[in-house]
Amino acid sequence: MDMMKKVPVREQDPKVRATNFDEVCLGYNMEEAQAEASRCLKCKNAQCVKGCPVAIHIPDFIKQVQEGNVEEAAKIIGLSSALPAICGRVCPQESQCEGKCIRGIKGEPVSIGKLERFVADWARENHVDPAQAGEPNGKKVAVIGSGPAGLTCAGDLAKMGYDVTIFEALHEPGGVLMYGIPEFRLPKEDVVLPEIENVKKLGVKLECNVVIGKSITVDQLLSDEGFDAVFIGSGAGLPKFMGIPGENANGVFSANEYLTRNNLMKAFRDDYDTPIVAGKKVAVVGGGNVAMDAARTALRLGAETHIVYRRSESELPARVEEVHHAKEEGIIFNLLTNPKEILVDDNGWVKGMVCVEMELGEPDASGRRRPVEKPDSEFTMDVDTVIMSLGTSPNPLISSTTEGLEINKWKCIVAEESNGQTTKEGVYAGGDAVTGAATVILAMEAGKAGAKGIDDYLSNK
């Protein structure tokens, strides 16, 4: 075996997977996992652990995989993470643990993410419960939102002995894990639901269809419902638009709505009659992971799909793996292109999109080169569906109905990074509601910090 190169991971053939919603990446088997684990140098002062937002003891779990003790590996990961099968699939490992791996200096880093996925999947298939609830301490905590931040916070608090209830606005728990990330990247029945079950096994209660700020407020949770503290992990579900003419035509979606219809409402399945406009020719505007998810979903629903992004390929914010998968599947990239107007037919439906070519000028505040329009370069794309994937911001519902909760100019809740503390006593927050749209693992890190903050607060009270 070449120790410089990782053990490759098996994937569904691009031509086949472009027509189904089954998972693209098939993962390691035992033999492949042990071979990959043997590449780990078991560094004493392991840099990979420093690159992991939830500080999983990576060399320890990999050593157990190498020796074939997968149950022990699962327990080691379980000390730090409640959602390993999810993180193994959707974390940007290349910029975190694997980005710090010493093996990566001269060759390829160890496939830490694929090994984490292998361990988590094995634990699920062999019914190993990685964590136990703590001795009850008689204190009650409310968690708002059942996405990665809320689930992590609730799980950690339950392990410390708190009586935790999660309130979820939608009719199914999981937040962005259920409605945002598509089935082919993160299977719901097989991966997400069992990890939510693991949190419930710790004694966490889950109430769906409760919209905090409408059904009941944060203040009422603290004053009337007997909760000692509240963690807000309500995410960033408010889509952004460009503000160009024709943007409110039929056939224009936010990526949020498009993905929610398809994932949570199962529009991709023939036995569900969720309305979704499949479209013959779809343009997805944006270049992040969510844009790739929306484009790869539209493609699977049968459309010719284009990514329209105003910078060049090297500036695409999406993970390299996502872009690579999208290209393999036949998605067309219209780079250095910016929409100016959406053309609408007599019935109010999209019939095209006027775009202009861009070139890259000097770097702007974000350090990326600023795109500027090329004169006289307008052209019309013939499309019938446009999906706007320009990012999201937090919904102001909770902040506007909670006394004394400070927000910043982006409508994000102001909270301390180290412990999640907000400007209101007993109220903690983390994840996209605080940072704006980010990653699953950063929301989990914030959930852990919030749980620790709440524990410190209630222990000293």
C-alpha positions as a Markdown table, in Angstrom:
| # | Residue | x | y | z |
|---|---|---|---|---|
| 1 | Met | 0.0 | 0.0 | 0.0 |
| 2 | Asp | 1.3 | 3.5 | -0.9 |
| 3 | Met | 1.4 | 5.3 | 2.5 |
| 4 | Met | 1.5 | 8.7 | 0.7 |
| 5 | Lys | -2.0 | 8.2 | -0.8 |
| 6 | Lys | -5.3 | 7.7 | 1.0 |
| 7 | Val | -7.4 | 4.6 | 0.5 |
| 8 | Pro | -9.9 | 5.8 | -2.2 |
| 9 | Val | -13.6 | 5.8 | -1.2 |
| 10 | Arg | -16.1 | 4.0 | -3.4 |
| 11 | Glu | -18.8 | 6.2 | -5.0 |
| 12 | Gln | -21.9 | 5.7 | -7.1 |
| 13 | Asp | -21.2 | 6.1 | -10.8 |
| 14 | Pro | -22.0 | 9.7 | -11.9 |
| 15 | Lys | -24.3 | 8.7 | -14.8 |
| 16 | Val | -26.4 | 6.5 | -12.5 |
| 17 | Arg | -26.5 | 8.8 | -9.5 |
| 18 | Ala | -27.6 | 11.8 | -11.6 |
| 19 | Thr | -31.0 | 10.0 | -11.9 |
| 20 | Asn | -31.5 | 9.0 | -8.2 |
| 21 | Phe | -31.4 | 10.4 | -4.7 |
| 22 | Asp | -29.3 | 7.6 | -3.1 |
| 23 | Glu | -26.1 | 8.5 | -1.3 |
| 24 | Val | -23.2 | 9.4 | -3.7 |
| 25 | Cys | -20.4 | 8.3 | -1.4 |
| 26 | Leu | -20.5 | 4.6 | -0.3 |
| 27 | Gly | -17.9 | 4.8 | 2.5 |
| 28 | Tyr | -15.2 | 2.3 | 3.7 |
| 29 | Asn | -15.6 | -1.3 | 4.6 |
| 30 | Met | -13.7 | -2.8 | 7.6 |
| 31 | Glu | -10.6 | -3.7 | 5.5 |
| 32 | Glu | -10.4 | -0.3 | 3.8 |
| 33 | Ala | -10.9 | 1.5 | 7.2 |
| 34 | Gln | -8.2 | -0.5 | 8.9 |
| 35 | Ala | -5.8 | 0.1 | 5.9 |
| 36 | Glu | -6.5 | 3.9 | 6.0 |
| 37 | Ala | -6.2 | 3.9 | 9.9 |
| 38 | Ser | -2.7 | 2.4 | 9.6 |
| 39 | Arg | -1.6 | 5.6 | 7.7 |
| 40 | Cys | -2.1 | 7.7 | 10.9 |
| 41 | Leu | 1.2 | 8.6 | 12.6 |
| 42 | Lys | -0.5 | 8.7 | 16.1 |
| 43 | Cys | 1.1 | 12.1 | 16.7 |
| 44 | Lys | 1.6 | 12.9 | 20.4 |
| 45 | Asn | 0.8 | 16.6 | 20.1 |
| 46 | Ala | -1.9 | 15.9 | 17.4 |
| 47 | Gln | -2.6 | 18.9 | 15.2 |
| 48 | Cys | -5.8 | 17.3 | 13.8 |
| 49 | Val | -7.5 | 17.6 | 17.2 |
| 50 | Lys | -6.7 | 21.3 | 17.2 |
| 51 | Gly | -8.3 | 21.6 | 13.8 |
| 52 | Cys | -11.6 | 19.9 | 15.1 |
| 53 | Pro | -14.1 | 22.4 | 16.4 |
| 54 | Val | -15.4 | 19.8 | 18.9 |
| 55 | Ala | -11.9 | 18.4 | 19.7 |
| 56 | Ile | -12.5 | 14.7 | 19.0 |
| 57 | His | -9.6 | 12.6 | 20.3 |
| 58 | Ile | -8.7 | 11.7 | 16.7 |
| 59 | Pro | -5.5 | 9.6 | 17.0 |
| 60 | Asp | -7.1 | 7.6 | 19.8 |
| 61 | Phe | -10.2 | 6.6 | 17.8 |
| 62 | Ile | -8.1 | 5.9 | 14.7 |
| 63 | Lys | -5.8 | 3.6 | 16.7 |
| 64 | Gln | -8.8 | 1.6 | 17.8 |
| 65 | Val | -10.1 | 1.3 | 14.2 |
| 66 | Gln | -6.7 | 0.0 | 13.1 |
| 67 | Glu | -6.8 | -2.7 | 15.9 |
| 68 | Gly | -10.4 | -3.6 | 14.9 |
| 69 | Asn | -12.0 | -2.3 | 18.1 |
| 70 | Val | -14.7 | -0.3 | 16.4 |
| 71 | Glu | -17.0 | -0.1 | 19.5 |
| 72 | Glu | -14.2 | 1.4 | 21.5 |
| 73 | Ala | -13.6 | 3.9 | 18.7 |
| 74 | Ala | -17.3 | 4.9 | 18.7 |
| 75 | Lys | -17.1 | 5.5 | 22.5 |
| 76 | Ile | -14.1 | 7.8 | 22.1 |
| 77 | Ile | -15.9 | 9.9 | 19.4 |
| 78 | Gly | -19.0 | 9.9 | 21.5 |
| 79 | Leu | -17.2 | 11.7 | 24.3 |
| 80 | Ser | -16.9 | 14.8 | 22.0 |
| 81 | Ser | -19.6 | 14.5 | 19.3 |
| 82 | Ala | -23.3 | 13.6 | 19.3 |
| 83 | Leu | -23.6 | 13.5 | 15.5 |
| 84 | Pro | -20.6 | 11.6 | 14.1 |
| 85 | Ala | -22.4 | 9.9 | 11.2 |
| 86 | Ile | -23.5 | 13.4 | 10.1 |
| 87 | Cys | -20.1 | 15.1 | 10.6 |
| 88 | Gly | -18.3 | 12.3 | 8.8 |
| 89 | Arg | -20.4 | 13.2 | 5.8 |
| 90 | Val | -20.8 | 17.0 | 5.8 |
| 91 | Cys | -17.9 | 18.5 | 7.7 |
| 92 | Pro | -15.3 | 20.5 | 5.6 |
| 93 | Gln | -12.6 | 18.2 | 6.8 |
| 94 | Glu | -10.1 | 19.5 | 4.3 |
| 95 | Ser | -10.0 | 22.8 | 6.1 |
| 96 | Gln | -10.2 | 21.4 | 9.6 |
| 97 | Cys | -8.8 | 18.1 | 11.0 |
| 98 | Glu | -7.4 | 16.9 | 7.6 |
| 99 | Gly | -6.0 | 20.3 | 6.8 |
| 100 | Lys | -3.8 | 20.1 | 9.9 |
| 101 | Cys | -2.7 | 16.4 | 9.4 |
| 102 | Ile | 1.1 | 16.0 | 9.3 |
| 103 | Arg | 0.7 | 13.2 | 6.6 |
| 104 | Gly | -0.7 | 15.9 | 4.3 |
| 105 | Ile | 2.5 | 17.9 | 4.2 |
| 106 | Lys | 4.3 | 15.4 | 1.9 |
| 107 | Gly | 1.4 | 13.3 | 0.7 |
| 108 | Glu | -2.4 | 13.1 | 1.3 |
| 109 | Pro | -3.8 | 13.6 | 4.8 |
| 110 | Val | -5.4 | 10.7 | 6.6 |
| 111 | Ser | -9.2 | 10.4 | 5.6 |
| 112 | Ile | -10.3 | 11.3 | 9.1 |
| 113 | Gly | -13.9 | 12.2 | 8.0 |
| 114 | Lys | -14.4 | 8.9 | 6.1 |
| 115 | Leu | -13.0 | 7.0 | 9.2 |
| 116 | Glu | -15.4 | 8.8 | 11.5 |
| 117 | Arg | -18.3 | 8.0 | 9.2 |
| 118 | Phe | -17.2 | 4.3 | 9.1 |
| 119 | Val | -17.2 | 4.1 | 12.9 |
| 120 | Ala | -20.5 | 5.9 | 13.3 |
| 121 | Asp | -22.2 | 3.7 | 10.7 |
| 122 | Trp | -20.8 | 0.6 | 12.3 |
| 123 | Ala | -22.0 | 1.6 | 15.7 |
| 124 | Arg | -25.5 | 2.3 | 14.4 |
| 125 | Glu | -25.7 | -1.1 | 12.5 |
| 126 | Asn | -24.4 | -2.9 | 15.6 |
| 127 | His | -26.7 | -1.0 | 18.0 |
| 128 | Val | -24.0 | 0.5 | 20.1 |
| 129 | Asp | -25.2 | 3.5 | 22.2 |
| 130 | Pro | -22.2 | 5.7 | 22.6 |
| 131 | Ala | -23.4 | 7.9 | 25.5 |
| 132 | Gln | -25.3 | 7.7 | 28.8 |
| 133 | Ala | -27.5 | 10.3 | 30.6 |
| 134 | Gly | -26.2 | 11.8 | 33.8 |
| 135 | Glu | -27.6 | 11.6 | 37.3 |
| 136 | Pro | -30.7 | 13.9 | 37.3 |
| 137 | Asn | -30.0 | 17.3 | 39.0 |
| 138 | Gly | -33.5 | 18.7 | 39.1 |
| 139 | Lys | -32.9 | 21.6 | 36.8 |
| 140 | Lys | -34.8 | 22.3 | 33.6 |
| 141 | Val | -33.4 | 23.8 | 30.3 |
| 142 | Ala | -35.3 | 24.7 | 27.2 |
| 143 | Val | -33.5 | 24.4 | 23.8 |
| 144 | Ile | -35.0 | 26.3 | 20.8 |
| 145 | Gly | -34.4 | 24.6 | 17.5 |
| 146 | Ser | -33.4 | 21.0 | 16.8 |
| 147 | Gly | -30.7 | 21.6 | 14.3 |
| 148 | Pro | -27.0 | 20.8 | 15.0 |
| 149 | Ala | -26.6 | 23.5 | 17.6 |
| 150 | Gly | -29.7 | 22.6 | 19.6 |
| 151 | Leu | -29.2 | 18.8 | 19.3 |
| 152 | Thr | -25.6 | 19.1 | 20.5 |
| 153 | Cys | -26.5 | 21.5 | 23.4 |
| 154 | Ala | -29.4 | 19.3 | 24.5 |
| 155 | Gly | -27.2 | 16.1 | 24.4 |
| 156 | Asp | -24.4 | 17.6 | 26.4 |
| 157 | Leu | -26.8 | 19.0 | 29.0 |
| 158 | Ala | -28.6 | 15.6 | 29.3 |
| 159 | Lys | -25.2 | 13.9 | 29.9 |
| 160 | Met | -24.7 | 16.4 | 32.8 |
| 161 | Gly | -28.1 | 15.5 | 34.3 |
| 162 | Tyr | -30.3 | 18.3 | 33.2 |
| 163 | Asp | -34.0 | 17.8 | 32.2 |
| 164 | Val | -34.0 | 19.1 | 28.7 |
| 165 | Thr | -36.9 | 19.9 | 26.3 |
| 166 | Ile | -36.3 | 20.9 | 22.7 |
| 167 | Phe | -38.9 | 23.1 | 20.9 |
| 168 | Glu | -38.9 | 22.8 | 17.1 |
| 169 | Ala | -40.9 | 25.1 | 14.8 |
| 170 | Leu | -41.3 | 22.5 | 12.0 |
| 171 | His | -43.2 | 19.2 | 12.1 |
| 172 | Glu | -40.0 | 17.1 | 12.1 |
| 173 | Pro | -36.8 | 17.6 | 14.1 |
| 174 | Gly | -33.3 | 18.0 | 12.6 |
| 175 | Gly | -33.3 | 21.5 | 11.2 |
| 176 | Val | -31.0 | 22.0 | 8.3 |
| 177 | Leu | -29.9 | 18.3 | 8.6 |
| 178 | Met | -33.4 | 17.3 | 7.5 |
| 179 | Tyr | -34.6 | 20.1 | 5.2 |
| 180 | Gly | -31.4 | 21.7 | 3.9 |
| 181 | Ile | -28.8 | 19.1 | 3.1 |
| 182 | Pro | -30.1 | 16.7 | 0.3 |
| 183 | Glu | -30.7 | 13.0 | 0.7 |
| 184 | Phe | -27.8 | 12.0 | -1.7 |
| 185 | Arg | -25.3 | 13.7 | 0.6 |
| 186 | Leu | -27.0 | 13.0 | 4.0 |
| 187 | Pro | -29.6 | 10.2 | 4.0 |
| 188 | Lys | -32.4 | 11.0 | 6.4 |
| 189 | Glu | -33.9 | 7.6 | 7.5 |
| 190 | Asp | -30.5 | 5.9 | 7.8 |
| 191 | Val | -28.3 | 8.6 | 9.2 |
| 192 | Val | -30.1 | 11.7 | 10.5 |
| 193 | Leu | -33.0 | 10.1 | 12.3 |
| 194 | Pro | -31.0 | 7.6 | 14.3 |
| 195 | Glu | -28.6 | 10.3 | 15.5 |
| 196 | Ile | -31.7 | 12.3 | 16.7 |
| 197 | Glu | -32.9 | 9.1 | 18.4 |
| 198 | Asn | -29.5 | 8.9 | 20.2 |
| 199 | Val | -30.1 | 12.3 | 21.7 |
| 200 | Lys | -33.7 | 11.3 | 22.7 |
| 201 | Lys | -32.2 | 8.1 | 24.4 |
| 202 | Leu | -30.4 | 10.5 | 26.8 |
| 203 | Gly | -33.9 | 11.6 | 28.0 |
| 204 | Val | -34.2 | 14.7 | 25.9 |
| 205 | Lys | -37.9 | 15.6 | 25.2 |
| 206 | Leu | -38.8 | 17.0 | 21.7 |
| 207 | Glu | -41.8 | 19.1 | 21.0 |
| 208 | Cys | -42.4 | 19.9 | 17.3 |
| 209 | Asn | -44.7 | 22.5 | 15.8 |
| 210 | Val | -43.9 | 25.0 | 18.5 |
| 211 | Val | -42.9 | 28.4 | 17.1 |
| 212 | Ile | -41.1 | 30.3 | 19.8 |
| 213 | Gly | -42.1 | 34.0 | 19.5 |
| 214 | Lys | -45.6 | 33.0 | 18.3 |
| 215 | Ser | -46.9 | 30.0 | 20.3 |
| 216 | Ile | -44.9 | 31.1 | 23.4 |
| 217 | Thr | -42.0 | 33.5 | 24.1 |
| 218 | Val | -38.6 | 33.0 | 25.6 |
| 219 | Asp | -39.7 | 35.2 | 28.6 |
| 220 | Gln | -42.7 | 32.9 | 29.2 |
| 221 | Leu | -40.5 | 29.8 | 29.1 |
| 222 | Leu | -38.4 | 31.3 | 31.9 |
| 223 | Ser | -41.3 | 32.9 | 33.9 |
| 224 | Asp | -44.3 | 30.6 | 33.4 |
| 225 | Glu | -43.0 | 27.2 | 32.3 |
| 226 | Gly | -40.3 | 26.7 | 35.0 |
| 227 | Phe | -37.2 | 26.5 | 32.8 |
| 228 | Asp | -34.0 | 27.6 | 34.6 |
| 229 | Ala | -32.2 | 28.6 | 31.4 |
| 230 | Val | -32.8 | 28.7 | 27.6 |
| 231 | Phe | -30.5 | 28.0 | 24.7 |
| 232 | Ile | -31.5 | 29.5 | 21.3 |
| 233 | Gly | -30.3 | 27.5 | 18.3 |
| 234 | Ser | -32.9 | 28.7 | 15.8 |
| 235 | Gly | -30.6 | 29.0 | 12.8 |
| 236 | Ala | -30.7 | 31.4 | 9.9 |
| 237 | Gly | -33.7 | 30.5 | 7.8 |
| 238 | Leu | -34.5 | 33.9 | 6.1 |
| 239 | Pro | -33.3 | 33.9 | 2.5 |
| 240 | Lys | -31.6 | 36.8 | 0.8 |
| 241 | Phe | -32.5 | 38.0 | -2.7 |
| 242 | Met | -30.7 | 40.2 | -5.3 |
| 243 | Gly | -33.4 | 42.8 | -5.6 |
| 244 | Ile | -33.4 | 42.6 | -9.5 |
| 245 | Pro | -36.5 | 43.0 | -11.7 |
| 246 | Gly | -38.7 | 39.9 | -12.2 |
| 247 | Glu | -37.4 | 38.2 | -9.0 |
| 248 | Asn | -41.0 | 37.6 | -7.7 |
| 249 | Ala | -42.1 | 35.7 | -10.8 |
| 250 | Asn | -43.4 | 32.2 | -10.6 |
| 251 | Gly | -40.5 | 29.7 | -11.0 |
| 252 | Val | -38.1 | 31.8 | -8.8 |
| 253 | Phe | -37.2 | 30.0 | -5.6 |
| 254 | Ser | -34.9 | 30.6 | -2.7 |
| 255 | Ala | -32.6 | 27.6 | -2.3 |
| 256 | Asn | -34.1 | 27.3 | 1.2 |
| 257 | Glu | -37.6 | 26.8 | -0.1 |
| 258 | Tyr | -36.5 | 24.5 | -3.0 |
| 259 | Leu | -34.5 | 22.3 | -0.7 |
| 260 | Thr | -37.1 | 22.2 | 2.0 |
| 261 | Arg | -39.9 | 21.1 | -0.4 |
| 262 | Asn | -37.6 | 18.4 | -1.8 |
| 263 | Asn | -36.1 | 17.1 | 1.5 |
| 264 | Leu | -38.6 | 17.6 | 4.3 |
| 265 | Met | -41.7 | 17.2 | 2.1 |
| 266 | Lys | -40.2 | 14.4 | 0.0 |
| 267 | Ala | -40.9 | 15.9 | -3.4 |
| 268 | Phe | -38.2 | 13.6 | -4.9 |
| 269 | Arg | -40.4 | 10.6 | -4.2 |
| 270 | Asp | -43.2 | 9.5 | -6.5 |
| 271 | Asp | -45.4 | 8.4 | -3.7 |
| 272 | Tyr | -45.6 | 12.0 | -2.3 |
| 273 | Asp | -47.6 | 14.7 | -4.1 |
| 274 | Thr | -45.6 | 17.7 | -2.9 |
| 275 | Pro | -45.8 | 20.3 | -5.6 |
| 276 | Ile | -42.4 | 21.2 | -7.0 |
| 277 | Val | -41.6 | 22.8 | -10.3 |
| 278 | Ala | -39.0 | 20.5 | -11.8 |
| 279 | Gly | -38.1 | 22.8 | -14.6 |
| 280 | Lys | -36.6 | 21.9 | -18.0 |
| 281 | Lys | -33.7 | 24.4 | -17.7 |
| 282 | Val | -32.7 | 25.7 | -14.2 |
| 283 | Ala | -30.2 | 28.4 | -13.2 |
| 284 | Val | -28.9 | 28.4 | -9.7 |
| 285 | Val | -27.4 | 31.7 | -8.7 |
| 286 | Gly | -24.6 | 31.5 | -6.2 |
| 287 | Gly | -21.5 | 29.4 | -5.6 |
| 288 | Gly | -21.6 | 27.9 | -2.1 |
| 289 | Asn | -22.4 | 24.4 | -0.8 |
| 290 | Val | -26.1 | 25.3 | -0.8 |
| 291 | Ala | -26.0 | 26.3 | -4.4 |
| 292 | Met | -24.4 | 22.9 | -5.3 |
| 293 | Asp | -27.0 | 21.1 | -3.2 |
| 294 | Ala | -29.9 | 22.9 | -5.1 |
| 295 | Ala | -28.3 | 22.4 | -8.5 |
| 296 | Arg | -27.6 | 18.7 | -7.9 |
| 297 | Thr | -31.2 | 18.3 | -6.7 |
| 298 | Ala | -32.7 | 20.1 | -9.8 |
| 299 | Leu | -30.5 | 17.9 | -12.0 |
| 300 | Arg | -31.9 | 14.8 | -10.3 |
| 301 | Leu | -35.5 | 16.0 | -10.9 |
| 302 | Gly | -34.6 | 16.0 | -14.6 |
| 303 | Ala | -33.5 | 19.5 | -15.5 |
| 304 | Glu | -30.5 | 20.8 | -17.4 |
| 305 | Thr | -28.9 | 22.8 | -14.6 |
| 306 | His | -26.5 | 25.8 | -14.6 |
| 307 | Ile | -24.6 | 27.3 | -11.8 |
| 308 | Val | -24.4 | 31.1 | -12.3 |
| 309 | Tyr | -21.6 | 32.7 | -10.2 |
| 310 | Arg | -20.1 | 36.1 | -10.5 |
| 311 | Arg | -16.5 | 35.2 | -9.7 |
| 312 | Ser | -14.2 | 32.5 | -11.1 |
| 313 | Glu | -13.8 | 28.9 | -10.1 |
| 314 | Ser | -11.0 | 29.5 | -7.6 |
| 315 | Glu | -13.3 | 31.8 | -5.7 |
| 316 | Leu | -16.2 | 29.3 | -5.4 |
| 317 | Pro | -17.0 | 29.1 | -1.7 |
| 318 | Ala | -18.3 | 25.5 | -2.0 |
| 319 | Arg | -16.2 | 22.5 | -0.9 |
| 320 | Val | -13.9 | 21.2 | -3.7 |
| 321 | Glu | -15.6 | 17.7 | -3.3 |
| 322 | Glu | -19.0 | 19.3 | -4.0 |
| 323 | Val | -17.9 | 21.1 | -7.1 |
| 324 | His | -16.2 | 18.0 | -8.4 |
| 325 | His | -19.3 | 15.9 | -7.8 |
| 326 | Ala | -21.5 | 18.5 | -9.5 |
| 327 | Lys | -19.2 | 18.6 | -12.6 |
| 328 | Glu | -19.1 | 14.8 | -12.8 |
| 329 | Glu | -22.9 | 14.8 | -12.8 |
| 330 | Gly | -23.1 | 17.2 | -15.7 |
| 331 | Ile | -23.9 | 20.5 | -14.1 |
| 332 | Ile | -22.9 | 23.4 | -16.3 |
| 333 | Phe | -20.9 | 26.2 | -14.7 |
| 334 | Asn | -21.5 | 29.8 | -16.0 |
| 335 | Leu | -18.7 | 31.6 | -14.1 |
| 336 | Leu | -17.9 | 35.3 | -14.1 |
| 337 | Thr | -21.6 | 35.8 | -14.9 |
| 338 | Asn | -24.1 | 38.0 | -12.9 |
| 339 | Pro | -27.9 | 38.2 | -13.4 |
| 340 | Lys | -29.4 | 41.6 | -14.1 |
| 341 | Glu | -33.1 | 40.8 | -14.7 |
| 342 | Ile | -35.5 | 37.9 | -14.8 |
| 343 | Leu | -37.7 | 37.9 | -17.8 |
| 344 | Val | -41.4 | 37.0 | -17.2 |
| 345 | Asp | -44.0 | 35.7 | -19.7 |
| 346 | Asp | -47.7 | 36.8 | -19.9 |
| 347 | Asn | -48.7 | 34.3 | -17.3 |
| 348 | Gly | -46.2 | 35.5 | -14.7 |
| 349 | Trp | -43.7 | 32.6 | -15.2 |
| 350 | Val | -40.0 | 32.8 | -15.7 |
| 351 | Lys | -39.0 | 32.7 | -19.4 |
| 352 | Gly | -35.3 | 33.8 | -19.3 |
| 353 | Met | -32.6 | 35.6 | -17.3 |
| 354 | Val | -30.6 | 38.6 | -18.6 |
| 355 | Cys | -27.0 | 38.3 | -17.4 |
| 356 | Val | -23.8 | 40.3 | -17.8 |
| 357 | Glu | -20.2 | 39.0 | -18.0 |
| 358 | Met | -17.8 | 40.0 | -15.2 |
| 359 | Glu | -14.1 | 40.3 | -14.8 |
| 360 | Leu | -12.1 | 40.3 | -11.5 |
| 361 | Gly | -10.6 | 43.6 | -10.3 |
| 362 | Glu | -8.8 | 44.5 | -7.1 |
| 363 | Pro | -9.4 | 42.5 | -3.8 |
| 364 | Asp | -12.3 | 43.8 | -1.7 |
| 365 | Ala | -12.8 | 43.8 | 2.1 |
| 366 | Ser | -13.2 | 40.0 | 2.1 |
| 367 | Gly | -9.8 | 39.5 | 0.4 |
| 368 | Arg | -11.4 | 38.1 | -2.7 |
| 369 | Arg | -11.0 | 40.0 | -6.0 |
| 370 | Arg | -14.0 | 42.2 | -6.7 |
| 371 | Pro | -16.1 | 41.3 | -9.7 |
| 372 | Val | -16.8 | 44.2 | -12.1 |
| 373 | Glu | -19.1 | 44.2 | -15.1 |
| 374 | Lys | -17.6 | 43.9 | -18.6 |
| 375 | Pro | -19.1 | 46.7 | -20.8 |
| 376 | Asp | -21.6 | 45.6 | -23.5 |
| 377 | Ser | -21.5 | 42.0 | -22.5 |
| 378 | Glu | -25.2 | 41.4 | -21.8 |
| 379 | Phe | -26.8 | 38.2 | -22.9 |
| 380 | Thr | -30.0 | 36.2 | -22.2 |
| 381 | Met | -30.1 | 32.7 | -20.7 |
| 382 | Asp | -33.1 | 30.7 | -21.8 |
| 383 | Val | -34.3 | 29.3 | -18.4 |
| 384 | Asp | -37.7 | 28.5 | -16.9 |
| 385 | Thr | -36.6 | 28.2 | -13.2 |
| 386 | Val | -34.3 | 30.3 | -11.1 |
| 387 | Ile | -33.0 | 29.3 | -7.7 |
| 388 | Met | -31.4 | 32.1 | -5.6 |
| 389 | Ser | -28.7 | 30.8 | -3.3 |
| 390 | Leu | -27.2 | 33.9 | -1.9 |
| 391 | Gly | -27.1 | 33.1 | 1.7 |
| 392 | Thr | -29.5 | 33.5 | 4.6 |
| 393 | Ser | -29.9 | 35.5 | 7.7 |
| 394 | Pro | -31.6 | 34.8 | 11.1 |
| 395 | Asn | -35.3 | 35.2 | 11.3 |
| 396 | Pro | -36.0 | 38.2 | 13.6 |
| 397 | Leu | -39.0 | 36.5 | 15.2 |
| 398 | Ile | -37.3 | 35.4 | 18.5 |
| 399 | Ser | -35.1 | 38.5 | 18.9 |
| 400 | Ser | -38.1 | 40.8 | 18.3 |
| 401 | Thr | -40.2 | 39.1 | 21.0 |
| 402 | Thr | -37.6 | 38.7 | 23.7 |
| 403 | Glu | -37.0 | 41.6 | 26.1 |
| 404 | Gly | -33.4 | 42.6 | 26.5 |
| 405 | Leu | -31.9 | 40.3 | 23.8 |
| 406 | Glu | -29.4 | 42.3 | 21.8 |
| 407 | Ile | -28.9 | 41.7 | 18.1 |
| 408 | Asn | -26.3 | 43.2 | 15.7 |
| 409 | Lys | -26.8 | 45.0 | 12.4 |
| 410 | Trp | -27.1 | 41.6 | 10.6 |
| 411 | Lys | -30.0 | 40.6 | 12.9 |
| 412 | Cys | -27.8 | 38.0 | 14.5 |
| 413 | Ile | -28.1 | 37.5 | 18.3 |
| 414 | Val | -25.1 | 38.9 | 20.2 |
| 415 | Ala | -23.5 | 36.0 | 22.2 |
| 416 | Glu | -20.1 | 35.2 | 23.8 |
| 417 | Glu | -18.3 | 32.7 | 21.7 |
| 418 | Ser | -16.8 | 30.9 | 24.7 |
| 419 | Asn | -20.0 | 30.1 | 26.6 |
| 420 | Gly | -23.0 | 31.3 | 24.4 |
| 421 | Gln | -24.1 | 33.9 | 26.9 |
| 422 | Thr | -26.4 | 36.6 | 25.5 |
| 423 | Thr | -27.2 | 40.1 | 26.9 |
| 424 | Lys | -30.2 | 38.5 | 28.8 |
| 425 | Glu | -29.7 | 36.6 | 32.0 |
| 426 | Gly | -30.3 | 32.8 | 31.7 |
| 427 | Val | -30.5 | 33.0 | 27.9 |
| 428 | Tyr | -27.7 | 31.4 | 25.8 |
| 429 | Ala | -27.4 | 31.2 | 22.0 |
| 430 | Gly | -25.3 | 29.6 | 19.3 |
| 431 | Gly | -25.0 | 28.5 | 15.7 |
| 432 | Asp | -26.3 | 30.3 | 12.6 |
| 433 | Ala | -28.7 | 32.5 | 14.8 |
| 434 | Val | -25.5 | 34.1 | 16.2 |
| 435 | Thr | -23.0 | 33.8 | 13.3 |
| 436 | Gly | -25.2 | 33.9 | 10.3 |
| 437 | Ala | -25.1 | 31.0 | 7.9 |
| 438 | Ala | -22.1 | 28.7 | 8.6 |
| 439 | Thr | -21.4 | 25.0 | 8.9 |
| 440 | Val | -22.9 | 22.1 | 10.8 |
| 441 | Ile | -19.8 | 21.6 | 12.9 |
| 442 | Leu | -19.4 | 25.2 | 13.9 |
| 443 | Ala | -23.1 | 25.1 | 15.1 |
| 444 | Met | -22.2 | 22.0 | 17.1 |
| 445 | Glu | -19.2 | 23.7 | 18.6 |
| 446 | Ala | -21.5 | 26.6 | 19.7 |
| 447 | Gly | -24.0 | 24.1 | 21.1 |
| 448 | Lys | -21.2 | 22.5 | 23.2 |
| 449 | Ala | -20.1 | 26.0 | 24.4 |
| 450 | Gly | -23.7 | 26.9 | 25.3 |
| 451 | Ala | -24.2 | 23.7 | 27.3 |
| 452 | Lys | -21.0 | 24.4 | 29.2 |
| 453 | Gly | -22.1 | 28.1 | 29.8 |
| 454 | Ile | -25.5 | 27.0 | 31.0 |
| 455 | Asp | -24.0 | 24.4 | 33.4 |
| 456 | Asp | -21.5 | 27.0 | 34.8 |
| 457 | Tyr | -24.4 | 29.5 | 35.3 |
| 458 | Leu | -26.8 | 27.1 | 37.0 |
| 459 | Ser | -24.1 | 25.4 | 39.1 |
| 460 | Asn | -23.1 | 28.8 | 40.5 |
| 461 | Lys | -26.6 | 30.2 | 40.9 |
